[in-house]
Amino acid sequence: MNMKKNVVLSLSGGMDSSTLLLRCLKEYNSVTAISFDYGQKHRVELERAQSLIDYLEKNNHKVTYQVITLDGLVGLLNSALVNGGEEVPEGHYEHENMKATVVPNRNKIFASIVQAVALSITNQTKDQCDIALGIHAGDHSIYPDCRQEFRDADDHAFRIGNWDADRVNYFTPYLQGNKFDILKDGEILCEELGLDFDEVYKRTNTSYKPIYIPFPPSTSRVEEIHRTKFGEWYSDYKSASSVERIEAFIKLGRPDPVAYADETGPVTWGVAKAHVEKVLSK
């Protein structure tokens, strides 16, 4: 297989972008991944992204990785997904209340930075650099910056605003697929790249309402002193992003390796699955 040279992608730490990262490792010699800290409530996704990068590197898959901090925006953005915002709604993405999860101009902010990085790589290497996008047929109408007309306009502005922008192109392997197609590709890629499927996907977060559960007080003072973690993050199974993820795992026919919880505490995969099956039946 002839490997392409350079690619840049935005790694959210979610299922889609993590699978896209695997696809890029399969098809490109040099992979650069960028994550963004913009004050999101589900910041655990950044921890999961770093954990995935570490796992990949232990398995001989090199990724240039950088977290871009935009914490100065936290108090200025009006969205349920940002710290200080309203409660993240539950249900399916088809519901009107999911518009509360829109982060103003988020994809434009991220796209500008990714474009700048891709163009910098082409200037340094004199080779083409692609921007990988995990966009798919299931992208939602409630997010205007997921629409094709937005991407076309954004790309046009990028090209008229920069020299040598013609060296930057796009890689969109899931354009005609959906969430299940992405997960199915991830299953295939794990096998091709010599990775453990569960180890990869337990290092992802799709939940917009993650639940933090502290560890019980330790009875051992020695253990207390040496403990570096004081609790664990769990995924919820009721917010729209989680419902979609669980739906894909149900269709794939295998349990999601991510740990789930609700207001009562940790729950089994069976509980999360049953809830989503009930939502989907409605």
Backbone as a ProteinNet text record, in pm:
[ID]
protein_1_A
[PRIMARY]
MNMKKNVVLSLSGGMDSSTLLLRCLKEYNSVTAISFDYGQKHRVELERAQSLIDYLEKNNHKVTYQVITLDGLVGLLNSALVNGGEEVPEGHYEHENMKATVVPNRNKIFASIVQAVALSITNQTKDQCDIALGIHAGDHSIYPDCRQEFRDADDHAFRIGNWDADRVNYFTPYLQGNKFDILKDGEILCEELGLDFDEVYKRTNTSYKPIYIPFPPSTSRVEEIHRTKFGEWYSDYKSASSVERIEAFIKLGRPDPVAYADETGPVTWGVAKAHVEKVLSK
[TERTIARY]
84.2	0	87.2	60.7	135.2	80.8	164.2	122.4	128.5	25.9	30.8	117.9	160	264.1	213.8	139.9	108.3	-41.6	-86.5	-226.4	-237.9	-336.5	-367.1	-514	-546.2	-686	-710	-835	-878.7	-926.4	-858.9	-889.8	-968.8	-1099.8	-1182.8	-1170.7	-1131.1	-1133.3	-1258.6	-1345.6	-1467.9	-1446.5	-1553.5	-1546.1	-1511.3	-1572.9	-1551.9	-1409.3	-1360.6	-1227.1	-1118.9	-1145.1	-1047.2	-1037.2	-1151.2	-1149.6	-1081.6	-1109.3	-1043.6	-892.6	-846.7	-703.3	-645.3	-715.8	-669.8	-662.3	-763.1	-763.5	-644.8	-613.3	-498.1	-367.2	-355.6	-234.8	-218.6	-329	-325.9	-282.1	-312.9	-295.5	-189	-133.8	-36.4	92.7	202.3	331.9	344.8	292.1	306.9	169	136.2	4.7	19.2	-50.8	-54.6	-197.1	-215.3	-347.8	-350.5	-459.3	-474.7	-605	-595.5	-715	-731.9	-855.4	-885.6	-949.4	-892.7	-949.9	-1017.4	-1150.3	-1224.9	-1320.6	-1291.9	-1377.1	-1496.9	-1491.4	-1602.2	-1624.3	-1751.4	-1784.9	-1732	-1731.1	-1684	-1533.2	-1458.5	-1314.4	-1242	-1308.6	-1249.8	-1211	-1273.4	-1237.6	-1091.4	-1034.3	-893.1	-803.5	-845.1	-770.8	-774.2	-890.1	-903.6	-819	-816.2	-735.5	-588.1	-538.7	-398.7	-371.9	-466.5	-450.8	-443.5	-524.4	-521.2	-388.3	-339.9	-209.7	-100.7	-103.2	-3.6	-12.4	-134.7	-153.9	-101.7	-130.7	-84.3	68	130.1	276.1	341	278.7	330.7	321.1	231.8	215.4	277	376.9	460.6	387.1	289.2	220.8	245.7	329.2	371.8	271.9	234.6	145.4	205.2	214.7	250.7	123.7	125.8	2	20.5	-80.6	-75.6	-215.4	-224.5	-350.3	-341.8	-439.1	-446.4	-542.9	-494	-575.2	-643.7	-776.3	-856.5	-939.4	-880.6	-957.4	-1004.2	-944.7	-990.7	-1131.3	-1182.5	-1316.8	-1426.2	-1388	-1485.3	-1599.7	-1568.8	-1672.2	-1742.4	-1700.6	-1756.2	-1848	-1841.9	-1923.2	-2054	-2163	-2294.9	-2336.3	-2320.1	-2356.4	-2370.9	-2460.8	-2477.6	-2356.2	-2270.6	-2153.8	-2035.2	-2042.3	-1928.8	-1953.4	-1847.9	-1858.9	-1932.9	-2031.4	-2112.4	-2239.7	-2252.2	-2371.6	-2485.9	-2598.6	-2715	-2690.6	-2782.9	-2773.2	-2782.1	-2696.2	-2701	-2829.7	-2912.2	-3039.7	-3020.8	-3123.3	-3121.6	-3216.8	-3206	-3293.2	-3215.4	-3282.5	-3220.5	-3190.3	-3095.1	-3055.7	-3170	-3272.2	-3383.8	-3465.1	-3448	-3527.8	-3478.9	-3571.5	-3541	-3451.5	-3463.6	-3385.4	-3235.8	-3195.8	-3053.5	-2977.8	-3050.7	-2983.2	-2905.6	-2939.5	-2865.9	-2721.8	-2692	-2556	-2467.6	-2520.9	-2439	-2339.5	-2212.7	-2110.8	-2086.1	-2113.8	-2105.3	-1971	-1980	-1865	-1753.2	-1784.5	-1679.6	-1599.2	-1669.1	-1595.8	-1513.5	-1559.1	-1480.4	-1351.2	-1361	-1241.4	-1142.5	-1192.9	-1104.9	-1047	-1131.5	-1087.3	-975.1	-984.4	-881.2	-745.4	-743.7	-617.6	-563.3	-650.4	-606.9	-554.6	-621.6	-574.7	-436.7	-416.8	-287.2	-176.2	-205	-106.1	-76.8	-180.8	-161.5	-79.3	-109	-34.9	110.2	133.1	270	349.3	284.6	352.1	390.3	299.7	332.9	447.1	450.5	558.8	693.7	692.1	816.9	865	771.3	808.9	805.9	736.5	714.5	630.1	563.7	474.1	330.2	238.4	96.7	66.3	-29.5	-80.7	-233.2	-291.5	-436.9	-490	-612	-686.4	-791.7	-783.6	-879.6	-1001.2	-1118.8	-1245	-1330.6	-1388.1	-1472.4	-1618	-1647.2	-1786.2	-1852.8	-1981.9	-2053.1	-2198.1	-2270.2	-2408.4	-2500.2	-2458.9	-2541.9	-2520.7	-2433.6	-2415	-2549.9	-2567.4	-2701.2	-2733.6	-2858.2	-2902.7	-2901.6	-2899.3	-2896.9	-2759.6	-2658.4	-2524.7	-2495.4	-2520.1	-2498.1	-2354.5	-2257.3	-2118.4	-2076.3	-2175.8	-2151	-2202.6	-2265.3	-2327.4	-2225.6	-2254	-2160.1	-2141	-2246.6	-2232.5	-2137.6	-2137.1	-2040.6	-1898.7	-1877.7	-1742.3	-1691.4	-1779.5	-1738.6	-1697	-1776.3	-1745.2	-1617.2	-1600	-1480.1	-1355.4	-1364.9	-1250.3	-1218.2	-1322.7	-1300.6	-1225.3	-1264.2	-1196.2	-1050.4	-1027.3	-890.6	-804.2	-856.9	-777.5	-749.9	-845.7	-819.4	-736.5	-723.4	-650.8	-509.2	-462.7	-329.2	-258.8	-127.3	-45.4	-29.3	-21	8.5	-96.9	-216.7	-321.6	-365.4	-329.2	-364	-292.1	-190	-119.2	-195.7	-299.3	-378.4	-509	-535.6	-658.7	-729.7	-835.1	-916.6	-926.5	-936	-952.8	-1079.4	-1184.7	-1315.7	-1365.8	-1307	-1339.4	-1480.3	-1548.3	-1679.5	-1793.3	-1767.5	-1864	-1998.8	-1997.7	-2122.7	-2171.7	-2100.2	-2135.9	-2207.5	-2229	-2292.3	-2210.7	-2264.4	-2192.3	-2154.8	-2245.8	-2217.1	-2105.8	-2109	-2005.4	-1867.5	-1862.8	-1735.9	-1686	-1774.4	-1734.7	-1693.4	-1763.6	-1728	-1589.2	-1559.7	-1426.9	-1321.6	-1356.2	-1264	-1232.1	-1331.7	-1310.2	-1211	-1226.7	-1136.2	-995.8	-989	-859.4	-780.6	-849.7	-779.8	-708.8	-775.5	-714.4	-596.4	-613.4	-506.5	-384.8	-407.4	-298.1	-243	-296.4	-248.5	-288	-408.8	-455.6	-573.8	-591.4	-705.1	-824	-933.7	-1052.6	-1099.5	-1112.1	-1161.7	-1065	-934.1	-834.9	-841.7	-872.4	-885.8	-1011.4	-1126	-1252.3	-1287	-1221.1	-1240.2	-1163.1	-1074.8	-999.4	-1066	-1196.1	-1270.9	-1386	-1433.5	-1549.9	-1644	-1767.5	-1870.2	-1973.6	-1972.7	-2074.3	-2057.4	-2167.1	-2168.1	-2201.1	-2239	-2272.4	-2196.9	-2063.9	-1988.7	-2013.7	-2005.8	-2037.3	-1911.3	-1875	-1755.5	-1796.7	-1738.8	-1769	-1640.3	-1633.5	-1512.6	-1493.9	-1368	-1339.9	-1381.3	-1420.8	-1451.4	-1325.9	-1340.8	-1223.3	-1139.4	-1008.9	-918.7	-900.3	-889.7	-862.3	-712.4	-635.1	-489.7	-429.3	-358.2	-294	-187	-117.2	-14.4	-78	-190.5	-261	-309.6	-355.8	-405.6	-294.9	-175.6	-63.1	-20.2	-22.6	29.4	-78	-201.7	-307.2	-297.3	-293.2	-285.2	-421.5	-517	-652.8	-747.5	-842.6	-935.9	-1077.3	-1093.7	-1224.1	-1212.7	-1327	-1327.2	-1442.1	-1416	-1519.6	-1593.2	-1724.5	-1810	-1888.6	-1926.5	-2014.5	-2159.7	-2239.8	-2383.9	-2438	-2560.6	-2617.5	-2749.5	-2776.4	-2903.8	-2892.2	-2776.2	-2761.4	-2751.9	-2782.3	-2794.2	-2667.2	-2551.1	-2425.3	-2404.9	-2440.3	-2426.5	-2526.3	-2647.7	-2749.3	-2702	-2646.4	-2597.4	-2482.9	-2391	-2277.5	-2325.9	-2411.9	-2460.1	-2538.1	-2613.8	-2686.7	-2591.2	-2475.1	-2376.6	-2319.1	-2291.5	-2238.8	-2343.1	-2469.1	-2576.1	-2580	-2572.9	-2577.4	-2454.4	-2339.5	-2216.5	-2221.5	-2302.6	-2318	-2211.2	-2152	-2053.8	-2069.7	-2036.6	-2054.8	-1955	-1998.1	-1911.9	-1818.4	-1684.8	-1592.6	-1587.3	-1651.8	-1655.5	-1745.7	-1707.8	-1787.8	-1900.8	-2023.3	-2141.3	-2192.8	-2261.5	-2320.1	-2441.8	-2521.7	-2631.1	-2634.5	-2746.6	-2752.9	-2742.7	-2759.7	-2748.8	-2607.9	-2520.3	-2384.3	-2354.9	-2245.4	-2208.7	-2317.5	-2334.7	-2433	-2365.9	-2430	-2376.4	-2405.5	-2336.3	-2363.4	-2508.5	-2561.3	-2699	-2799.3	-2775	-2864.5	-2860.6	-2739.3	-2724.2	-2787.9	-2765	-2819.5	-2971.9	-3029.3	-3175.3	-3239	-3175.8	-3229.6	-3231.9	-3123.1	-3114.9	-3212.5	-3226	-3323.2	-3465.2	-3494.3	-3625.2	-3642.7	-3536.7	-3540.6	-3563.2	-3489.7	-3498.4	-3634.9	-3697.3	-3828	-3936.2	-3909.6	-4006	-3987.6
-120.1	0	124.4	216.5	341.8	437.8	470.1	559.1	703.7	782.5	926.2	989.3	1113	1167.3	1230.9	1339.9	1417.6	1437	1430.5	1456.2	1519.2	1608.3	1673.3	1648.6	1619.4	1604.2	1662.3	1700.1	1744.4	1621.3	1591.3	1473.5	1516.7	1493.3	1535.1	1440	1316.7	1213.8	1128.9	1161	1084.9	966.1	890.5	768.5	797.1	900	927.9	971.6	1071.7	1124	1023.4	939.4	836.6	731.1	694.5	601.3	665.6	793	864.9	864.8	879.4	873.8	739	630.6	498.1	489.2	541.7	539.4	618.5	731	811.3	735.4	665	585.5	476.8	427.4	323.4	378.6	505.5	557.3	664.3	718.3	828	795.6	848.8	832.7	921	1043.5	1140.1	1189.9	1168.4	1204.5	1305.4	1418.9	1520.4	1532.3	1519	1528.8	1646.8	1721.7	1840.1	1828.7	1849.7	1856.4	1998.5	2033	2168.9	2166.9	2247.4	2268.2	2405.2	2405.4	2531	2548.8	2474.6	2483.4	2391.8	2286.7	2193.1	2117.7	2094.5	2019.3	1876.9	1821.6	1685.1	1683.2	1755.5	1767.6	1634.2	1536	1402.4	1350.5	1404.3	1361.1	1390.3	1495.2	1525.9	1423.3	1377.7	1272.5	1143.5	1114.3	992.7	1003	1120.7	1139.5	1115.1	1170.4	1149.4	1002.2	937.2	795.7	712.7	748.1	677.2	699.5	823	851.6	767.9	760.9	682.7	534.8	483.5	342.7	314.9	404.9	387.3	386.6	477.6	486	362.3	306.2	181.2	66.6	80.9	-21.2	21.9	111.7	150.1	228.1	308.8	397.6	541.3	612	746.1	851.3	938.4	1050.7	1177.1	1283.8	1414.8	1474.4	1499.9	1537.3	1665.2	1753.1	1880.7	1919.3	1966.7	2021.7	2174.1	2235.8	2380.7	2432.3	2518.8	2568.8	2699.9	2698.7	2817.8	2855.6	2839.8	2858	3001.8	3096.5	3234	3254.3	3155.7	3166.1	3119.2	3050.8	2981.7	3072.4	3188.6	3277.2	3356.6	3340.5	3420	3341	3208	3124.7	3084.7	3098.4	3061.9	2928.1	2821.5	2687.7	2596.1	2498.3	2400.4	2310.1	2306.1	2218.1	2279.3	2409	2479.7	2501.3	2495.6	2519.8	2650.4	2645.1	2762.8	2769.8	2684.1	2683.9	2606.4	2603.6	2532.1	2380.9	2308.5	2163.1	2105.2	2007.1	1940.9	1859.8	1880.3	1808.8	1661.3	1582.5	1440.1	1413.4	1292.5	1255.5	1221.8	1230.4	1201.1	1331.1	1325	1446.1	1506.7	1429.7	1483.1	1584.6	1588.4	1678.1	1822.3	1915.6	2058	2110.8	2055.2	2108.6	2082.6	1998.5	1970.8	2091.7	2193.8	2315.4	2382.3	2349.4	2404	2356.1	2246.4	2192	2253.6	2348.6	2419	2510.3	2502.2	2595.5	2696.4	2825.9	2924.2	2920.8	2898.2	2907	2807.6	2700	2608	2549.2	2495.1	2431.3	2530.5	2656.3	2757.6	2787.8	2796.6	2820.7	2706.7	2583.3	2467.1	2457.4	2480.5	2467.2	2564.7	2686.8	2787.1	2742.4	2683.8	2639	2517.6	2422.3	2303.2	2341.7	2434.7	2480.7	2545.2	2624.8	2690	2588	2483.8	2378.8	2303.1	2266.8	2193.6	2275.3	2403.8	2489.2	2504	2511.1	2519.9	2393.9	2278.4	2152.5	2150.9	2198	2200	2296.7	2408.7	2506	2449.2	2369.5	2311.4	2193.4	2109.3	1986.1	1998.2	2100	2117.1	2004.3	1929.1	1821.7	1857.9	1788.3	1807.4	1763.6	1831.8	1790.5	1789.1	1678.8	1668.3	1704.8	1752.8	1771.5	1661.9	1575.6	1466.4	1514.6	1485.5	1524.7	1400.9	1387.6	1272.8	1294.3	1389.1	1419.4	1296.9	1280.1	1163	1199.5	1104.9	1132.2	1159.8	1121.5	1143.7	1276.5	1363.6	1495.3	1566.8	1645.7	1690.7	1832.1	1848.4	1978.5	2083.8	2040.8	2139.3	2206.4	2151.3	2210.8	2271.9	2401.5	2463.1	2449.7	2442.9	2433.9	2290.7	2200	2066.3	2053.6	2159.1	2152.4	2176.9	2118	2126.9	2270.8	2351.7	2490.6	2569.4	2536.1	2600.1	2558.4	2428.4	2380.2	2437.4	2449.2	2506.2	2652.3	2729	2870.6	2887.5	2803.6	2809.8	2777.1	2674.8	2638	2748.7	2812.1	2921.6	3036.5	3071.6	3179.2	3142.4	3016	2969.1	2983.2	2951.2	2950.6	3091.5	3181.6	3317.4	3397.1	3345.6	3418.5	3372.4	3271.2	3216.5	3180	3204.7	3157.5	3005.3	2937.3	2793.3	2706.2	2759.3	2678.8	2563.7	2568.3	2459.4	2329.7	2338	2216.9	2143.3	2205.6	2145.4	2091.3	1963.9	1901.7	1834	1760.6	1701.6	1550.4	1484.2	1339.3	1314.1	1263.5	1246.7	1103.7	1005.2	865.1	822.4	900.8	858	943.9	1016	1112.7	1049.6	928	861.9	762.3	753.7	656.4	718.8	637.8	685.9	639	657.9	624.3	476.1	391.3	248.1	215.7	276.8	251.7	290.5	399.5	444.2	341.3	295.4	197.5	66	23.6	-98.7	-86	30.9	53.3	47.5	99.6	93.5	-49.2	-137.2	-278.4	-341	-307.8	-359.5	-302.5	-172.1	-105.5	-157.5	-186.7	-240.5	-370	-452.7	-579.1	-554	-462.9	-435.3	-370.3	-288.6	-216.5	-291.1	-408.3	-486.4	-428.1	-370.9	-306.5	-382.6	-370.8	-432.4	-337.2	-382.7	-299.6	-237	-319.6	-268.1	-168.3	-192.5	-100	35.5	34.9	160.2	235.3	168.4	240	268.8	201.6	244.5	373.5	408.9	534.3	644.2	638.5	743	789.7	909.3	962.2	1028.1	982	1041.3	1114.8	1093.7	1149.5	1299.8	1374.2	1517.2	1543.2	1435.9	1450.4	1345.2	1347.1	1247.3	1262.4	1151.3	1146.5	1110.3	1196.1	1172.2	1107.5	992.5	920.4	906.2	968.6	959.5	818.1	780.8	654.7	665.8	555.5	559.9	590.6	649	679.8	555.1	570.9	457.5	423.4	295	252	245.9	256.2	248.4	385.7	437.3	567.6	565.4	454.9	442	451.5	380.5	385.2	526.4	597.2	733.9	826.7	811.1	897	875.4	749.6	718	719	740.8	743.7	871.4	856	971.5	1007.8	914.9	941.1	933.8	1021.8	1025.9	988.8	954.7	916.2	872.9	844.1	795.8	859.1	888.1	942.1	828.6	838.9	743.2	818.3	746.8	804.4	791.7	893.9	880	800.9	755.6	682.2	744.2	868.4	931.4	1052.5	1119.4	1235.1	1186.4	1276.2	1237.8	1175.8	1231.1	1178.1	1034.3	1004.8	869.1	774	820.8	737.2	692.7	785.4	751.2	650.8	671.1	580.1	438.8	429.2	299	230.5	308.4	253	185.8	248	191	60.5	55.4	-67.2	-178.4	-144	-243.8	-305.3	-220.5	-269.1	-352.3	-315.6	-391.1	-527.3	-538.9	-666	-696.1	-591.5	-612.7	-503.9	-533.7	-434.4	-320.9	-205	-87.7	-102.9	-92.9	-109.1	9.8	120.8	236.7	207.2	256.5	236.8	339.1	293	379	393.5	504.7	530.8	620.5	628.2	724.4	783	844	909.9	811.6	682.6	581.6	527	556.6	503.8	424.4	348.8	269.8	169.5	148.8	52.4	-40	-150.6	-246.1	-200.5	-261.8	-237.3	-271.2	-375.6	-415.8	-307.2	-233.1	-123.9	-12	27.2	132.9	91.6	-32.3	-83.6	-84.3	-131.5	-138.3	-0.1	98.1	234.3	288	268.2	320.1	245.6	117.3	41.8	95.3	135.5	192.8	328.4	412.5	543.3	524.4	432.3	410.7	355.5	276.9	220.3	326.9	442.2	551.7	640.6
0	0	0	-93	-98.3	5.6	104.7	212.2	165.5	201.3	177.7	285.3	265.1	352.9	481	473.2	593.3	611.3	736.3	765.8	904.3	918.8	1046.7	1076.7	1201.8	1239.5	1377.3	1401.3	1532.9	1609.5	1722.3	1802.4	1925.1	1923.8	2036.7	2154.8	2126.8	2230.3	2222.5	2126.5	2105.8	2014.1	1992.8	1912.5	1766.8	1709	1567.3	1537.9	1611.4	1582	1619.6	1719.3	1755.6	1646	1587.7	1474.5	1354.5	1332	1223.5	1241.8	1365.5	1394	1351	1381.5	1338.7	1186.7	1119.1	972.2	916.8	980.3	935.9	956.8	1069	1093.5	988.3	938.8	836.1	700.4	673.8	538.1	521.4	632.4	621.6	696.1	644.6	710	833.4	826.6	935.1	977.3	1106	1157.3	1271	1258.6	1363.4	1414.7	1545.5	1606.4	1702.7	1699.7	1784.4	1862.9	1993.8	2078.2	2129.9	2166.6	2211.5	2349.8	2438.2	2571.7	2571.1	2561.4	2552.4	2669.4	2778.8	2896.2	2890.3	2809.7	2798	2929	2960.4	3081.4	3074.8	2956.3	2936.1	2907	2990	2968.8	2981	3038.1	3047.2	2908.7	2803	2668.3	2637.7	2697.8	2676.3	2744.8	2863.1	2932.1	2851.1	2793.5	2713.4	2585.8	2524.4	2404	2432.7	2543.9	2580.7	2610.6	2677.3	2707	2579.2	2479.5	2352.3	2281.6	2281.3	2219.5	2286.4	2419.1	2492.2	2455.3	2445	2408.7	2267.9	2175.6	2037.9	2030.1	2102.7	2097.1	2159.1	2262.8	2320.7	2222	2124.9	2020.7	1888.2	1898.2	1782.8	1675.3	1716.9	1623.7	1668.7	1597	1635.3	1590.2	1683.4	1653.6	1714.5	1636.4	1691.6	1750.6	1882	1950.3	2030.2	2023.5	2095.2	2141	2265.3	2316.2	2308.6	2243.4	2232.1	2339.1	2426.8	2537.2	2499.5	2507.4	2476.5	2598.3	2717.6	2840	2862.6	2790.8	2802.6	2749.1	2674.6	2617.6	2712.9	2821.3	2905.1	2949.1	3001.8	3052.3	2944.7	2818.5	2709.7	2616.9	2624.7	2536.4	2603.8	2531.4	2583	2523.4	2602.9	2556.8	2676.6	2665.2	2772.6	2786	2683.2	2688.2	2761.4	2791.3	2851.1	2999.6	3079.5	3223.1	3250.2	3338.7	3368.9	3288.6	3185.4	3102.5	3166.8	3100	3150.7	3150.3	3210	3214.5	3073.5	3044.2	2914	2905.2	2801.3	2791.4	2758.5	2788.4	2757.2	2641.7	2584.4	2474.2	2349.8	2234.6	2105.9	2034.2	1940.9	1868.3	1787.5	1758.9	1681.1	1760.3	1891.4	1975.1	1963.5	1963.9	1946.5	2057.3	2179.9	2291.4	2277.4	2181.3	2162.9	2106.6	2061.9	2016	2128.7	2252.8	2367.9	2370.3	2297.3	2296.9	2188.7	2114.3	2014.4	2086.3	2047.2	2095.8	1983.5	2004.7	1896.8	1822.8	1692.9	1601.8	1634.9	1708.6	1753.6	1637.1	1538	1428.9	1347.8	1341.3	1269.9	1345.4	1477.5	1559.5	1541.3	1552.9	1540.6	1399.5	1298.6	1159.5	1127.2	1176.9	1148.6	1201	1319.6	1378.3	1303.3	1272.3	1199.1	1060.9	994.6	863.8	873.6	978.1	996.8	1017.5	1094	1117.7	989	914.8	789.2	690.3	679.8	587.7	632.1	762.1	813.2	778.8	786.8	752.4	605.2	518.5	375.5	346.7	417.6	396.2	439.5	546.5	597.3	513	471.2	401.7	250.5	199.5	55.8	-3.2	83	40.9	74.2	11.4	41	183.2	245.6	376.5	369.8	410.6	413.4	551.7	554.6	679.5	683.9	785.9	799.4	877.4	824.8	888.2	909.9	1027.3	1057.3	1023.9	937.8	901.8	838.7	868	817.8	791.3	733.2	691	808.7	929	1045.6	1113.5	1057.8	1117.9	1124.7	1229.3	1264.5	1216.4	1178	1128.6	1239.4	1366.4	1475	1486.8	1420.4	1422.2	1285.3	1267.8	1136.1	1086.7	1178.6	1135	1102.7	1093.1	1039.6	896	845.9	713.8	603.5	487.5	375.6	328.7	329.9	283.5	374	504.5	594.4	559.7	540.5	510.1	378.8	278.9	150.2	166.7	241.4	261.8	343.2	443.9	527.4	445.8	362	278	178.4	123.4	28.4	95	216.9	289.8	317.5	353.1	378.2	254	138.6	16.3	-36.1	-19.2	-67.6	33.9	154.9	259.2	282.7	206.8	231.6	101.8	99.2	-11.2	1.1	-113.5	-121.6	-54.6	-35	27.3	-62.7	-190.6	-281.5	-246.1	-161.3	-116.8	-6.5	44.9	152	93.4	119.6	73.3	190.7	162.7	268.2	253	366.6	373.3	453.3	387.8	452.1	428.7	496.3	467.4	504.6	590.4	639.8	586.4	481.5	430.1	398.2	345.8	307.6	413.1	526.1	628.3	746	849.3	971.7	1091.7	1211.3	1333.9	1338.6	1295.7	1294.3	1195.6	1078	977.9	1031	1106.4	1165.1	1266.2	1352.8	1453.6	1389	1285.3	1214	1151.9	1096.3	1040.5	1150.9	1269	1382	1421	1415.5	1447.5	1349.2	1221.6	1118.8	1136.1	1163.3	1177.3	1296.6	1406.4	1524.2	1488.5	1412.2	1370.3	1277	1183.1	1085.9	1150.5	1253.8	1319.2	1440.3	1468.9	1581.5	1716	1724.5	1846.7	1905.1	2035.3	2102.9	2097.6	2039.9	2020.9	2152.1	2256.8	2384.6	2446.6	2431.5	2485.7	2415.1	2285.7	2211.1	2255	2254	2271.9	2417.2	2511.9	2650	2676.4	2584.4	2592.2	2509.5	2497.2	2427.2	2516.5	2491.6	2563.5	2464.4	2464.8	2379.2	2461.6	2591.6	2680.2	2700.1	2682.4	2713	2859.6	2932.3	3073.9	3156.7	3150.7	3226.9	3377	3447.5	3590.3	3667.5	3763.4	3844.8	3975.9	4003.9	4127.2	4208.8	4327	4410.2	4463.3	4483	4549.9	4696	4760	4903.7	4984.1	5103.1	5186	5209.5	5194.9	5210.1	5357.4	5386.3	5523.3	5549.4	5442.2	5455.8	5433.8	5532.3	5519.2	5411.4	5399.9	5296.1	5158.1	5142.1	5014.1	4985.6	5089.2	5073.8	5026.1	5080.8	5045.7	4901.1	4857.8	4724.4	4615.3	4655	4554.6	4471.8	4339.2	4249.4	4191.9	4198	4152	4270.6	4276.9	4389.1	4347.8	4220.2	4170	4026	3966.1	3828.1	3751.5	3623.6	3536.4	3466.5	3464.1	3394.1	3286.4	3182.5	3080.8	3124.4	3094.1	3112.6	2994	3001.6	2888.3	2841.4	2884.9	2852.6	2760.6	2758	2669.2	2524.7	2431.3	2290.1	2235.1	2271.7	2219.6	2265.6	2390.9	2442.8	2377.4	2356	2291.9	2153.9	2077.6	1943.9	1949.1	2043.2	2055.9	2090.9	2191.9	2235.4	2124.3	2048.4	1934	1835.6	1811.1	1718.9	1774.1	1904.4	1964.4	1962.5	1984.8	1977.3	1837.8	1736.9	1599	1565.4	1624	1599.5	1668.5	1772.5	1840.5	1943.1	2000.1	2105.5	2211.8	2337.6	2444.1	2433.6	2475.7	2480.8	2601.6	2581.5	2694.3	2790	2753.6	2843.4	2962.8	3080.1	3201.5	3205.6	3237.5	3242.4	3385.8	3409.7	3541.3	3524.6	3631.3	3637.7	3778.5	3816	3946.1	4063.1	4036.1	4142	4157.2	4060.3	4062.4	3936.6	3934.6	3816.8	3779	3649.1	3599.2	3498.9	3470.6	3374.6	3231.5	3137.3	2996.7	2964.7	3027.5	3002.6	3036.3	3144.8	3184	3079.9	3039.7	2939.3	2807.1	2768	2642.2	2645.4	2755.5	2766.5	2759.4	2822.3	2818.2	2675.4	2603.1	2466.3	2375.7	2393.9	2312.8	2335.6	2459.4	2489.5	2421	2425.6	2358.7	2209.3	2149.3	2005.1	1963.5	2051.6	2020.3	2011.8	2077.6	2075.8	1954.9
[MASK]
++++++++++++++++++++++++++++++++++++++++++++++++++++++++++++++++++++++++++++++++++++++++++++++++++++++++++++++++++++++++++++++++++++++++++++++++++++++++++++++++++++++++++++++++++++++++++++++++++++++++++++++++++++++++++++++++++++++++++++++++++++++++++++++++++++++++++++++++++++++++++

